Amino acid sequence: MIKIEDLHVTLLDFKLRDIHLVIEENEFFVLMGPTGAGKTVLLEAIAGLVPVSRGKIFIQENEVTGLAPEKRGIGIVYQDHALFPHLTVQENITYGLHFHRIDSAESESRFRHLIKTLNISHILKRFPIHLSGGEKQRVALARALIVEPEVLLLDEPLTGLDPNLREEVRYALKQLHQSSRVTFFMVTHDFADALFLAERVAVINQGRIEQSGTKKDVFQRPASPFVAEFVGIKNVFKATFHGRKAFVGELKIDLAESVDETKRHIAIRPEDVLISDKSHSHNGDNVIGGRIVSLSDHGLFFAVSVRTGDVVIQAWMPKSILLDRQWTHGSEVHVHLNPSVIHAL
């Protein structure tokens, strides 16, 4: 378990401010944010590698704010792996056992479990220089976990891996978490990692936590325009509200429920936007006429942008559907928005 209370950190001209987080025991928690948002600074503050200006950090109910890193019961894995180049894979993995009093039978059991789960038994005699990026990352994970830390901190462990290796290591992380009692705290800028691995997530921006909660809360009900755009909501518009209606530029849009007039934006995920030749409404949808201003091929889907008045709405449409249409740039179409997919923030 990790508990962070009112944490402040100052490093040169960068500051972490008002950080409050609780990560439950054996939870897989992911902190997301863009480059420079403060993800790694927060991770290193938990590890005791950067000084804290104010606030408290607890691990398993014990305050560790002033403790040395090696006394916190924490393992850490960086994206550059930080393996010892002069040691073999097996020597790297077992290095930490020299500093922990662990029964030899128990340490051997842990070692066998880790190399099997991570599929690295065939590279135990190699040196790091002869390993691929994915292999190095697996070795770094095994080295951190063999001493069974209470908390494992992961600093963008999947960055730089090709898509196939990324998928393999991501799956291995999930297996390791499910088979251990360790609390995982991972930072990343890729929300696909969070969707696959995390139980709860937080989003950080410019040194402050913008939102934390379940995956569903953060991805479906973002608390700010920044969070909405970060988690892939392409349609974020300034709006005013009156009861169950939103006014976006010249558009009047029906909502599923009345909205507090203090809200300032609406957000709609592009996959929830339907585009059709038909102008009549189904199930109470808002139907808005417009013209296609761009068609972009994204492999499995097309991104279709439709201008209606002074607003451009983006939809993601499967290729199989779009290929049945004869739409081109300038085609007249209708955008269908069900009130239930429109989120006020």
C-alpha positions as CSV (number, residue, x, y, z in Angstrom):
1,M,0.0,0.0,0.0
2,I,1.2,3.5,-0.8
3,K,-0.3,6.7,0.7
4,I,0.8,10.1,-0.3
5,E,-0.4,13.2,1.7
6,D,0.0,16.8,0.5
7,L,3.3,16.1,-1.3
8,H,5.4,19.0,-2.6
9,V,8.7,18.6,-4.4
10,T,10.9,21.3,-6.0
11,L,13.6,20.4,-8.5
12,L,15.2,23.5,-10.1
13,D,12.3,25.2,-11.9
14,F,9.9,22.3,-11.7
15,K,7.4,21.6,-8.9
16,L,5.1,18.8,-7.8
17,R,2.2,20.4,-5.8
18,D,-0.6,19.1,-3.6
19,I,-0.2,15.4,-4.5
20,H,-2.7,13.2,-2.7
21,L,-2.9,9.5,-3.7
22,V,-3.8,6.2,-2.1
23,I,-2.8,3.0,-3.8
24,E,-4.2,-0.2,-2.2
25,E,-2.1,-3.2,-1.3
26,N,-1.4,-5.5,-4.3
27,E,-3.1,-3.0,-6.7
28,F,-1.7,-2.3,-10.2
29,F,-1.9,1.5,-10.3
30,V,-0.9,3.6,-13.4
31,L,0.0,7.3,-13.4
32,M,-0.4,8.8,-16.8
33,G,0.7,12.1,-18.3
34,P,2.7,13.8,-21.1
35,T,6.4,14.2,-21.1
36,G,7.5,16.7,-18.5
37,A,4.3,16.4,-16.4
38,G,6.1,15.1,-13.3
39,K,5.6,11.4,-13.5
40,T,9.2,10.3,-12.9
41,V,9.7,13.0,-10.3
42,L,6.8,11.6,-8.3
43,L,8.0,8.0,-8.7
44,E,11.5,9.0,-7.5
45,A,10.1,10.9,-4.5
46,I,8.3,7.7,-3.5
47,A,11.6,5.8,-3.9
48,G,13.5,8.4,-1.8
49,L,15.7,9.5,-4.7
50,V,14.6,13.2,-4.7
51,P,14.1,15.4,-1.6
52,V,10.5,16.2,-0.5
53,S,9.7,19.9,0.4
54,R,6.5,19.1,2.2
55,G,4.1,16.2,2.8
56,K,4.3,12.6,3.8
57,I,4.8,9.2,2.1
58,F,3.6,5.9,3.7
59,I,4.4,2.4,2.6
60,Q,2.3,-0.3,4.4
61,E,1.2,2.2,7.0
62,N,4.8,3.1,7.8
63,E,5.9,6.7,7.1
64,V,9.1,6.5,4.9
65,T,9.4,10.2,4.0
66,G,12.8,10.6,5.7
67,L,14.1,7.0,5.1
68,A,17.0,6.1,2.8
69,P,15.9,4.4,-0.4
70,E,17.2,1.0,0.6
71,K,15.1,1.0,3.8
72,R,11.7,1.6,2.0
73,G,11.0,-1.9,0.8
74,I,10.8,-0.7,-2.8
75,G,12.0,-2.0,-6.1
76,I,12.4,0.2,-9.1
77,V,12.7,-0.5,-12.9
78,Y,13.6,2.2,-15.3
79,Q,13.0,2.2,-19.0
80,D,16.8,2.1,-19.7
81,H,17.0,-1.2,-17.6
82,A,20.2,-0.2,-15.6
83,L,21.6,-3.7,-15.8
84,F,25.2,-4.4,-14.7
85,P,27.1,-4.8,-17.9
86,H,29.8,-7.0,-16.4
87,L,27.3,-9.6,-14.9
88,T,25.4,-12.3,-16.7
89,V,21.6,-12.4,-16.7
90,Q,21.6,-14.8,-13.9
91,E,24.0,-12.8,-11.8
92,N,22.0,-9.6,-12.5
93,I,18.8,-11.2,-11.3
94,T,20.3,-12.7,-8.1
95,Y,22.4,-9.7,-7.3
96,G,20.0,-8.2,-4.8
97,L,19.8,-11.5,-2.8
98,H,23.2,-10.7,-1.3
99,F,21.7,-7.9,0.7
100,H,18.6,-9.8,2.0
101,R,18.4,-12.7,4.4
102,I,16.4,-15.1,2.3
103,D,16.4,-18.9,2.7
104,S,18.3,-20.5,-0.2
105,A,15.4,-22.8,-1.0
106,E,13.0,-19.8,-1.1
107,S,15.3,-17.7,-3.3
108,E,15.7,-20.6,-5.7
109,S,11.9,-21.0,-5.9
110,R,11.5,-17.3,-6.6
111,F,14.2,-17.4,-9.3
112,R,12.6,-20.4,-11.1
113,H,9.2,-18.8,-10.9
114,L,10.4,-15.5,-12.4
115,I,12.5,-16.9,-15.2
116,K,9.6,-19.2,-16.2
117,T,7.0,-16.4,-16.1
118,L,9.2,-14.0,-18.0
119,N,10.5,-16.7,-20.4
120,I,14.2,-16.0,-20.0
121,S,15.6,-19.3,-19.0
122,H,17.5,-19.6,-22.4
123,I,19.5,-16.3,-21.8
124,L,20.7,-16.8,-18.3
125,K,24.4,-17.0,-19.3
126,R,24.3,-14.0,-21.6
127,F,25.6,-10.5,-20.8
128,P,23.4,-7.5,-21.2
129,I,25.2,-6.3,-24.4
130,H,23.8,-9.4,-26.2
131,L,20.2,-8.9,-25.2
132,S,17.3,-7.3,-27.1
133,G,15.4,-4.4,-25.5
134,G,12.5,-6.7,-24.5
135,E,14.9,-9.2,-22.9
136,K,16.7,-6.5,-20.9
137,Q,13.4,-5.3,-19.6
138,R,12.4,-8.8,-18.5
139,V,15.7,-9.2,-16.7
140,A,15.3,-5.9,-15.0
141,L,11.8,-7.0,-13.8
142,A,13.1,-10.3,-12.5
143,R,16.0,-8.5,-10.7
144,A,13.6,-6.1,-9.0
145,L,11.0,-8.8,-8.0
146,I,13.3,-11.6,-6.7
147,V,13.7,-9.8,-3.4
148,E,9.9,-9.5,-3.1
149,P,9.6,-5.7,-2.4
150,E,6.4,-4.4,-0.9
151,V,6.1,-1.9,-3.8
152,L,7.5,-2.1,-7.4
153,L,7.9,1.2,-9.2
154,L,8.0,1.1,-13.0
155,D,9.2,4.1,-15.0
156,E,7.7,3.7,-18.5
157,P,9.0,0.1,-18.8
158,L,7.4,-0.4,-22.2
159,T,8.8,2.7,-23.9
160,G,11.0,2.0,-26.9
161,L,9.9,-1.6,-27.5
162,D,8.5,-2.6,-30.9
163,P,4.8,-3.4,-30.9
164,N,5.2,-7.2,-30.6
165,L,7.7,-7.0,-27.8
166,R,5.6,-4.3,-26.1
167,E,2.6,-6.7,-26.1
168,E,4.7,-9.6,-24.7
169,V,6.2,-7.5,-21.9
170,R,2.8,-6.0,-21.1
171,Y,1.3,-9.5,-20.7
172,A,4.3,-10.6,-18.6
173,L,3.7,-7.6,-16.3
174,K,0.1,-8.6,-15.8
175,Q,1.1,-12.2,-15.0
176,L,3.8,-11.1,-12.5
177,H,1.3,-8.9,-10.7
178,Q,-1.4,-11.6,-10.6
179,S,1.1,-14.1,-9.1
180,S,2.6,-11.8,-6.5
181,R,1.6,-9.9,-3.4
182,V,3.5,-6.8,-4.6
183,T,1.9,-3.4,-5.2
184,F,2.7,-2.1,-8.7
185,F,3.0,1.6,-9.4
186,M,3.7,2.4,-13.0
187,V,4.1,5.7,-14.9
188,T,3.5,6.0,-18.6
189,H,2.4,8.4,-21.3
190,D,0.6,5.7,-23.2
191,F,-3.0,5.1,-22.1
192,A,-3.2,1.8,-23.9
193,D,-0.9,0.4,-21.1
194,A,-3.3,1.7,-18.5
195,L,-6.3,0.1,-20.1
196,F,-4.6,-3.3,-20.2
197,L,-2.8,-3.3,-16.9
198,A,-4.4,-0.9,-14.4
199,E,-7.2,-1.2,-11.9
200,R,-7.2,2.5,-11.1
201,V,-5.4,5.4,-12.8
202,A,-4.4,9.0,-12.3
203,V,-3.5,11.7,-14.8
204,I,-0.8,14.3,-13.9
205,N,-0.2,17.6,-15.7
206,Q,2.3,20.3,-14.9
207,G,3.1,18.8,-11.5
208,R,-0.6,18.4,-10.3
209,I,-2.9,15.4,-10.3
210,E,-5.8,16.4,-12.6
211,Q,-7.9,13.3,-11.9
212,S,-7.7,9.9,-10.3
213,G,-10.2,7.0,-10.1
214,T,-11.2,3.9,-11.9
215,K,-10.4,3.4,-15.6
216,K,-14.0,3.9,-16.5
217,D,-14.2,7.1,-14.5
218,V,-11.1,8.6,-16.1
219,F,-11.6,7.4,-19.6
220,Q,-15.4,7.9,-19.9
221,R,-16.0,10.8,-17.5
222,P,-12.9,13.0,-17.6
223,A,-12.8,15.9,-15.1
224,S,-11.2,18.5,-17.3
225,P,-10.5,19.3,-21.0
226,F,-6.9,18.3,-20.5
227,V,-7.8,14.8,-19.3
228,A,-10.4,14.4,-22.0
229,E,-7.9,15.2,-24.8
230,F,-5.2,13.1,-23.1
231,V,-7.3,10.0,-23.0
232,G,-8.2,10.2,-26.7
233,I,-11.5,12.2,-26.7
234,K,-11.1,14.1,-29.9
235,N,-14.3,16.2,-29.6
236,V,-13.9,18.7,-26.8
237,F,-15.9,21.9,-27.3
238,K,-16.6,25.0,-25.2
239,A,-20.3,25.1,-24.4
240,T,-22.9,26.8,-22.3
241,F,-25.7,24.9,-20.7
242,H,-29.4,25.4,-19.9
243,G,-31.2,22.4,-18.4
244,R,-30.8,19.5,-20.7
245,K,-29.4,21.5,-23.6
246,A,-25.9,22.4,-24.6
247,F,-25.0,25.3,-26.9
248,V,-21.8,24.9,-28.9
249,G,-21.4,27.8,-31.3
250,E,-24.5,27.8,-33.4
251,L,-25.4,24.2,-32.4
252,K,-28.1,23.3,-29.9
253,I,-27.6,19.8,-28.6
254,D,-29.9,17.7,-26.4
255,L,-28.4,16.0,-23.4
256,A,-29.4,12.9,-21.4
257,E,-29.8,14.9,-18.2
258,S,-29.7,18.4,-16.8
259,V,-26.2,19.8,-16.4
260,D,-24.8,22.2,-13.8
261,E,-24.4,25.6,-15.5
262,T,-21.0,25.9,-14.0
263,K,-19.7,23.3,-16.5
264,R,-17.8,24.8,-19.5
265,H,-17.3,22.1,-22.1
266,I,-18.7,19.0,-23.7
267,A,-16.7,15.9,-24.7
268,I,-17.6,13.2,-27.1
269,R,-15.4,10.2,-27.9
270,P,-14.9,9.8,-31.7
271,E,-16.0,6.2,-31.7
272,D,-19.4,7.3,-30.3
273,V,-20.1,9.6,-33.2
274,L,-22.2,8.1,-36.1
275,I,-22.2,9.5,-39.6
276,S,-24.9,8.7,-42.0
277,D,-26.7,9.9,-45.2
278,K,-29.9,9.8,-43.3
279,S,-31.3,12.9,-41.7
280,H,-34.0,11.4,-39.5
281,S,-33.3,10.7,-35.8
282,H,-33.2,7.2,-34.1
283,N,-33.7,6.8,-30.4
284,G,-33.7,10.5,-29.8
285,D,-30.3,11.2,-31.4
286,N,-29.2,14.7,-32.2
287,V,-28.9,14.9,-36.0
288,I,-26.6,17.6,-37.4
289,G,-26.0,18.2,-41.0
290,G,-22.6,19.0,-42.4
291,R,-19.9,18.4,-44.9
292,I,-16.9,16.1,-44.8
293,V,-13.7,18.1,-44.6
294,S,-11.2,15.2,-44.2
295,L,-10.9,11.4,-44.5
296,S,-7.9,9.8,-42.9
297,D,-6.9,6.2,-43.1
298,H,-5.7,4.8,-39.7
299,G,-5.5,1.1,-40.6
300,L,-8.4,-0.5,-39.0
301,F,-10.6,2.6,-39.1
302,F,-11.0,5.9,-40.9
303,A,-11.0,9.2,-39.1
304,V,-13.8,11.3,-40.6
305,S,-14.1,15.0,-39.9
306,V,-17.4,16.8,-40.5
307,R,-17.8,20.6,-40.4
308,T,-21.1,21.8,-39.3
309,G,-21.3,25.6,-38.9
310,D,-18.2,26.7,-36.9
311,V,-17.7,23.3,-35.3
312,V,-15.7,20.3,-36.7
313,I,-16.7,16.9,-35.3
314,Q,-14.5,13.8,-35.6
315,A,-15.7,10.3,-35.9
316,W,-13.9,6.9,-36.1
317,M,-15.6,4.6,-38.5
318,P,-14.6,1.0,-39.4
319,K,-13.3,0.6,-42.9
320,S,-16.0,-2.0,-43.7
321,I,-18.7,0.6,-43.1
322,L,-17.0,3.4,-44.9
323,L,-16.1,1.4,-48.0
324,D,-19.9,0.9,-48.6
325,R,-20.2,4.7,-48.9
326,Q,-19.2,6.9,-51.8
327,W,-18.1,9.7,-49.5
328,T,-15.3,12.1,-50.5
329,H,-14.1,15.5,-49.3
330,G,-17.1,17.8,-49.5
331,S,-19.8,15.1,-49.3
332,E,-23.0,16.2,-47.5
333,V,-23.6,13.9,-44.5
334,H,-25.4,13.9,-41.1
335,V,-23.8,13.5,-37.7
336,H,-25.8,11.5,-35.2
337,L,-25.1,12.0,-31.5
338,N,-27.0,10.1,-28.8
339,P,-27.4,12.3,-25.7
340,S,-26.0,9.5,-23.6
341,V,-22.5,9.8,-25.1
342,I,-22.2,13.5,-24.5
343,H,-20.2,14.3,-21.3
344,A,-20.3,17.7,-19.7
345,L,-17.1,18.9,-17.9
